[in-house]
Amino acid sequence: MKAIRVLQLCFLWLLVSAILLKSADCHSWKKKLPKPCKNLVLYFHDIIYNGKNAENATSALVAAPEGANLTIMTGNNHFGNLAVFDDPITLDNNLHSPPVGRAQGFYFYDMKNTFSAWLGFTFVLNSTDHKGTITFNGADPILTKYRDISVVGGTGDFLMARGIATISTDSYEGDVYFRLRVNITLYKCY
């Protein structure tokens, strides 16, 4: 009789524990994202200075561990290279489309063992549709097809904006040119 009572208590303890653990699901604390208040898709075109294209270049290496050679990328993963840029932003993926603004900022290659960068930049928009800035920062694991970086602020039409920008490499030509597609989803708009 005593053994049956112990067995019943153990079963009851397991049942209560399972119920309590289920209610402590690690995802239950997450907030649901609100509906986005604004969505934009823009492209920026980066033409890296290579020592021969000063006329067209929109970015340049300003720090490089490869003997301070600022026209040749370092090794396979470009570790340690720091570039600044002032790139045209377009509404489509054509470099020759009318620009709607400029992407201004920097990126540095931050990993030795894989192709990865850290970005800090601002879209300065000055078109008939949008005026103001959107500021971004975050890690960019370049070999991943879609990468999310944070929208951390803005001015003008994007005052104090918060959200996510999903970036993808839309095109690249060696170490001289790349184009990023930036899908901006804002969750805080004022």
N, C-alpha and C positions, 0 to 999 in steps of 0.2 A: 504494500500500500504506500509506503514511504517512497519507494523507487518510482512509482507512477506519479506521485505528487512532484518529485524532483524533475521528472521528464516533462510534466505539464508546465512547470515554472520555466524550464529551459526553452521550451517551445514558445511560451509567452514572451520571454526575453528576446528571442530571435525575431519574433513578429514585431514587437515594439521597436527594436533596433532597425529593422528594415524600413519601417514607416518613417522613423526619424531621419535615417540616412537619405531616403528618397526626398524628403522635404528640404534637405540641406544640399540639394543638387548644386554643383559649382556654377552652373549657368543661370540659376534662378535670380542671381543678384544683378545680372546685366540689365541695363535699361534698354527698352526698345528705342531704336533710332526714330527721331521724328521724320516727318515727310520732308524731303529736300525743298528748300525755298528757291533755289536757282541751280541750273545746270548749264554748263558751257563746254564745248569741245573746241580747243584751239591747238595749233601746231607751232612749235618753234624750231628754227633751223640754225644749227651750230656749224660754222665753218672755221676749223681750227687752223691757226697760223702755222705754216710749215716751213717758213723761210723764203718761200717763193710766191706766196699769194697775199701779200700785204694789202692789195687793193680790195680784195673780196672778204678777207678774214673777219669774223665777228667774235672770235675768242682767241685767247693766247695763253700759253703756259707761262706762269709767273714764278713758279718754283718747281724745280726738278732735281732729283738726286743723281741723275745720270750725268755727272760731270758738269752740272749747271747748263747743259745744252737745252735751250728752251724751244727748239724746233723739232726734236725727235722724242717720241714717247718712250718711257722707260719700260724695258722688259715686256713680258707677255701681259701682265695685269696692270701695268702703268703705276705700280705702287709708289706713292709719295708725290706724284705729279699734282700740281694745283693749277687750275685754269680759271680765268675770269672771262665773262662773256657779256655781250650786248647784242643779242640775237633778235632778228625780226620775228614777229608773231603773225600768223595768218589764220584765216578761217578755214582754209583747206590745206591740202598737203603740197601745194605748188609753191616753191620758193619765190617764184616771180609774181605771185598774187599780191595785191596791195596789202601792205602791213596794217594791222589794227593796233599795233603797239610794239613794245620791246620787252624781251626777257633779259633782265639784268641781274647778275649775281656771280656765283662761283661754284665749282665742284672740285673735290679732290678724291683721288683714288686711294681708298683706305684699307685695302686687304692685299696681303702678299700672295695668298693661295687661290684667289678667285677674282674674277672681274667684277668689282664693286666700287661704288662711289658714294659720297655724301654730298647732298645738294642744299644750297641756300640761295634762293633767288626770289625776285619780284617780277610779276607781269605789270608793266606800266602801260595801261590801255588808254588810248586817246582816239576813239572812233565816234561815229555818229550814234552807235548803239550803246557803247560803254565808255565811261570816263572814270578813272581811278586806278588803284593798284590792288593786286592780290599777292600776298606773301606766302611762300612755301618753304618747308625744310623737311629733311628726312633722309634716311638711307635709301640707296638705289642699287639693289642687287641686279645689275644690268642684264645678266643672263636669264633672268626670270621674265616671261612674256609680259605680264601685267604687274606693276608695282604701285603700291599706295604710299603717298607722302602726305604730310599734314598741310592743310591750309591754316595758317596761324594768325591771319589778320588781313586788313585791307583798308583802303581809303575811298573817298568819293562814292560811287555806286556800290562799292563793296565794303563800306564802313564796318570795321570790326568783324569781318567775315570769319567763319569757322567751318571747316569741312574736310573733305578728302579729295585729293587729286590722284586719279589713276593714270599713270603714265605708261606708255609703251613705245619702244623704238620702232618707228614707222619705216625708217630707211637709214642706211649708213653706207658710206663709201670709204673703206679703210680707216685710217687715222685722220682723215681730213674733214669729213662731213657726216653729220647725223641729224635726223629729224625726229623729234618726239611728238607723239600725239598725247595731249593732256586733256583728260575728261574730268572736269571740275564739278564736284557736287557739294553745294553749300547747304549746311544745316542751320546756320545762324545768319540771318540777313536783317539789316536794320534800314 
